Amino acid sequence: MPASRASKDSPDTKKKNKESLARRLGPGLITGAADDDPSGIATYSQAGSQFRFGLVWTLLLTTPLMIGIQMLSARIGRVTGEGLAANIAKICPRWLTLTLIGLLVVANTINIAADIGAMAEAARMLLGGPTLVWLLGFGVACALAQVFFSYEKSVRILKWLTLALFTYVAVVLVVHVPLGRMASESLQPWRFLPAGTSLSAYASMVVAMLGTTISPYLFFWQAAQEVEDCKCHPETAELGRHPERAQEQLLRIKQDTYVGMILSNTIALCIVVATAVTLNLNGITNIQSSAQAAQALRPVAGPMAFAVFALGIIGTGLLSVPVLAGSAAYAVSEVFGWKEGLSKRFQDARGFYAIIIAATAIGTLMMSCAQLDPIKALVWSAIVNGVISVPIMGVMMWIGQSPRIMGKLVISRRHRFFGWAATGVMAVAVAVMLATS
């Protein structure tokens, strides 16, 4: 065997390649994991139980669109060395910038409320005790953890809890999935809608599916994490000033985003299919509680179905609430010129951490006072995300095409196609929902 071939196939070379890939996975992978939050789990479960396979097409459609828009977010952060909000402020009037950031903060706070409510309900069903105590406990824990602990280190632990989501993959592999029926209903959903389904109800669920998959907080978070990475690794600083590193860093962003988003949507697809097969085909067509949603895991988890479901909800909630609060804090801090970053201590970025604490506290109080149904709150938070994503995505595309901001690293024609396609799909879905409501 030639020496060069032997060198390529050697165990040391393979180990180095694996380590290199692992180092490339960061912001995109974490963003993808945070996308399957309690809001996502509830929305996908409701979609599968209510419409069976009639919404599978949304996940197939959004996967390339989601990859495109998240790559744009990361690219903006890495090229400019500034977060998404700071770049929006460069290209939009002050009133429009504040409006977009205000919408983001409102949507994130509602999402935090829904996620903490779902975590509290899951913990109550699993361990007992008053829901209010769990609500306050999770709210305080999420806020304090972001102030006193490194988010990156916490993620390493929390990811183990989110592995419970892979149980849905096991369900799809164990139960009989009527592939022919799934293909027919996915391609022609209008022919298989449940009797009495209104266009408004279907459109609302489409917006919820799109909103929980392509969420504004994920845009701001991934861009901010690329900026943080620039600060931690100045040798790979913003590409606008170091274009010679562009090819290497943009390839890393591409690989990182592809892995994170494909993993995220694969889990989402398995949740929809699992609930369609185990719930809808067995007469459960409208999930009203967490206990009902957990029944989808019974084929593989048996009596432990709710425990596994609860661990998934709690794990993804603890992972996503810091992302929701953090993305709001990054956006507000960038617009007002405050010091920001999870790498900074509380005393060095008080405004940044104040937003994190306020968003988490208000979200907790919303669920404590309103006593909303956790499942409905989760789905509605996804709808809100879907609505506000449209103007934010439009501005992001504007930034990505701006030579003034991106220099020579403006997005390609192919990237523009997928970015504008994602924006257009979201806009049409929201318009149909509003027109039929």
N, C-alpha and C positions, 0 to 999 in steps of 0.2 A: 504494500500500500504506500503511495507517495507520502512523503513526510508532511506536506501541506494538508492533505486529506486527513491524515491521522491527527494532526494538530487540531483541526476543526471539530473532529468527533471525539476528542479526548474528554474525560469527565471534568477536568478543570475548566475547559472552554465552555462546556454546557452549563456548569455551575455559574461561571461568570455571566453568561447570557441571561440566565434566570435572575441573577442578582441585579443585572442591568435593567431588566424589564420591571422588577419589583421597585427599583428606584424611580422609574419613570411614572409609576402609578401613584398619584397623590390627590390633588384637588378634584380631578374628574371622578376618581373612584369614590371618594368621600361624598361628593355631590350626588352621584348616582345612588349610593346607599341611603342618603338622606331623603332622596325622592320617594322611596317606598316608606313613607311615614304613616302614622295611624290614619291620616286623611286619605292617603292613597289606598291603604288596605281596605278601609271602609267603602270607598268609592268603587274599587274593583270588585269587591264582594257584592255590593248592591247591584252593580252592572250585570254580573254573572247570574245572580239569583232572579233578577227582574226581567232581563232581556236575553237570558241564556247566551247564545253565541252572537247575538245581534250587534255587539259593540267590539268584537275582536278586531274588526277592521281599523278601529281608531288606533290601536297599539301598533299594528303593522304600518300604518301611515305615519304615525308620530315618531317612530324610531329614527329614521334618517333626518327628519326635521328637528328632532330633539338634539341629535348629535351636532347638526349644523349650527343651531343657535347657541349651544353650550360651548362649542369650539370658538365661536365668535366672542363670547364673553371672556373666555380665557385669553384669547388673542389680544383683545383690547387691553386687558390688565398687563399682560407680558410686554406688549409692544410699547405702551405708554408709561408703564411703571406707576399708573394711577388706577383707582377703582372706577367702576362704571358710573357712579354718581358724579365724580369729579369730571369725567369726560362728557357726561350729559350737560353739566353746567357750562362747558366750553362752547357747546353748539346750540343750546336752547336758551330762550329768554328766561330770566329769573323766575317769573311766575309759573312757566311751564315746568321748569326743573323742580320747583317746590311742590307743584301739584303731583307730578309723577312720584316723587319721593314720599309725599304724604299718602298717596294711594298704596305704595309699597308697605309703609309702616302700618296702615290700617289693615291691609290684607294679612300681613304677617302676624299682627296681634290677634286677629280672628282665628288664624290657623293655629297659633300657640294655644289659644283658649280651647279649641276643639281637640288638639292633641293631648293637652294636659287632662281634659275631661275624659278622654278615652283611656288614658293611662290609669287614672283614678278608678274608673269603672272596672277595668281589668283587674287591678289590684284588689278592689273590694270583693269581686266575685271569686278571686283566687284565695285570698287570705282573710276576708271578712273585715269588719270595722266600718265606721261611717265614711261615706264618699267624701264629705267635706274635709275630713282629716287627711285623706290621701291627696285631695286636690291641693291643699295648702302645703303638704309635705313635698310633693313633686315640684310645685312652683318654687318653693324656697330652695330645694336641692338643685334645680336647674339654674337658678340665678346665681347661687353661691359658687357652684362648680365652675362657672365661666369666669368668675372673679378670682378664685383662689387656685384653680388647677389649669394646667395646659390642656387645651382642647384636643390637640393632636395625641397626647398621651391617653386622654380619656377615651378617644375613639378606638384605640387599640383594644380596650376592654369592652366597650359597648358593642363592637362588631360581633362579639361572641353571642350576645343576646339576639342580635338580628339574624343569626344563623337559623333561628326557629322558622324564618320565612321559607327556608328551603324545604320545609315540610310540605308546602303546596306543590313543589316540584315532585315530591314523592307521591302525593295524591294522584297527580296526573299520570304518573308511571304505573300506579297500582290499579286504579279504576279503569273501566272501559270507557274510552272517549270515542264517541261516534264521529270519526274524522270526516266522513262524507257529509253528515248533517252539519258539522261545524263549518265546513267549507261553503256549503250552500247558504247557510244563514249569515256567514260573514260577508259573502259576495253580494247577496240580495237580502239585506236585513228587513227591508220594507215588506217583504212577502211573509215574514215569520214573526211580526210583532204580536205580542199578547193581545187578546181581544180587549177592546176598550182603551188601548194606549193612545194618548193624544200626541200630536206632533210636538207640543210644548214640553211634555214630560220627556220625550225621547231627546229633543234638542237640549234640554237642561242637563241630561245625563251625558250627552256628547261633550258639552262644555265642561262638565265636571271631570270627565276622563281626560280631556285635553289640558285642563287647568291643573290637574294633579300630576300630570306628566311633564308639561312644559310650564314650570312655575317661575314667576319673577324672582322669588328669593334665591333660586338656584343660579340665576344670571349674576346677581350681585355677589353671591358667595364665591362662585368659582373665580370671578375676576379679582375679588379681594384676596383670595388665597394665592393667586399667581403673583400679586403685588407683595404679599408677605414672603413668598418664596424668593422674590428678587432681593428683599432686604436681608434674608438669611444667607443667600448665596450671591453676593455682589459680583462674583466672577461670571454669573449668567444673568446680569442685570437687564433692565428693559431693552428690548431689541431695537427700539427707535434710535438709541444711542450706540448700539453694538450690532449692526446689521450682519456682521460676519458670523454671528451665532444664530441667526434666524432659522436656518434650515434645521439645525439640531433641535432647537427648542420648539419649533412649530411641529416637528415630527413627534416629539415627546408629548405635546399637548394633544395631538391627534390620537396617539395610541392610548393615552390616559383617558380621554373623553370617550373613545369608542368602547373601551372595556367597561367603564362606569355606566354608560347609558344603555348598552346592550344588556348588561347584567340586570340593571334596573327594570327594563321593559320585559325581559325574560321572566323575572319574578312576577311582574304585573300580569303577564299573559297567563301564567300558571294559576294565579289567584282567580282570574275571571273564569278560566276553563274548569278549575276545581269546584268553584261554587255553582257553576252552571250544571255540572254533572251530578254533584252530591246534593244540592239544594233545589234548584229549579226543577229538575227532572223528577224530584220526589215531592213536589207540591209546595215548597217554600219559595214564594216568588217576591217577597218583600221583607227584607231583614229589618226587624224592629229593635233588636238588642244585640249586644256582644255575644251572648250565649248562642243565639241563632247563627251568627257569623262563624262561631267556632265549630259548629257542626260539620263544616266542610272538611275539617281535618280528621274526623272520626275514622275514615277508612284506614288511616295509617297510625293515628295516635290513640284510637280507642277511647277509654275512659279519661285519658290524659289530654283529650282534644282541647279543652278550654285552657288547661295549664300551658300547653304549647302556644296556643293563640295569645294568651295573656303575656307570655314572655316576649313574643314577637311584637306586640303592641307597646309594651314597656321599653323594650330594647330600641325599637325604631323611634319611639317618642323621645327617649333620652338622647338619641343621636340627632334628631331633627330640630328639637326646640332650641338648642344652642345655635344651629345654623339659621333658623328663622330670626331669632333675636339678634344674632351676630350680623346678619346681612342688613337688617334695619339699622343697626348701630354704625356699620361701615358707611352706609348711604348718607345718613344724617351728618355724621362727622365729616365726611368728604365735602358735603355741600357747604357746611359752616366753617370749614377750615380747622376743625379740632384735631388734636392728636388722636390717632386711632391705631388699633391693632391688638390682637390677642397676645402678641409677643411682648406687649408693653405691660407694665405693672399698673395697678389701679390708680395710684397716686400720680402716674405720668399720663394717664388718659382718662380722667374722671368723667368727662362728658360722654365718651364712648361707652364706658361701663354703665353710666347712668341710664343710657338708652336701653342697654341690655336688661338691666334690672327693672326699668319701668315697663318695657314691653312684656316681660315675663310676668310681672306683678299684675298689670292690667288684664292680661289674658287669663290669669288665674282667678281674679276677682269676677271677670265676666262669667265664667262657668260657675263660680260659687254663688253668684247672685241670681243669674238667669235660670239656672236649673234646666238647661237645654238637654234634649235627648242627644246622647253622644254620637250615635250613628248619623242622625240628621245634621248635627252641627259639623261633623267631619265632611259630609258630602257638600254642604253649603259653602264651607271654606274652600273647597276645590272649585266650586262655581265662581266664587269671588276672584280667585287666582286667575281663572280663565278669562274673566272680563278685563281685568287690569293689565294682563300680559300684552294685549294688543298694542296700546300706545307705546309701551316700554320697548317692545320688540321693534316697532317702527323706528324709534329713535336710535336703537342699537344698530340697525342696518344703515342708518344715515351716518353714524359714527364710523362704522366699518368701511364705508366707501369714501371717507373724507381724507384726501391726501394731507390736509392741514394737520390732522390729528394722527393719522396712521403712517404718514410719510410714504415711503415706497412699499410698505407692507400692507397696503389695502387688500381687502378680501378679493379672491378670484371670482370670475364670472360664475363658475360652478357653485361656489359658496354663496354668492348673491342669490342664485336661483333657489337654493334650499332655504336660505334665510327668509327671503320674501315669500316663498311658498308656505313656510311655517306661519308667518304673520298673516297671510291671506286666509289660510285654513282656520286659524283662530278667529279672525274677524268675521268670516262667513258664519261660523258656528254661533258666535255671540249674537250676530244680527238676526239669525233665524230664531234663536231662543227669545230675544226681546220682542220680535215681531209676532210671535205666536203666544206669548205669555199673557 
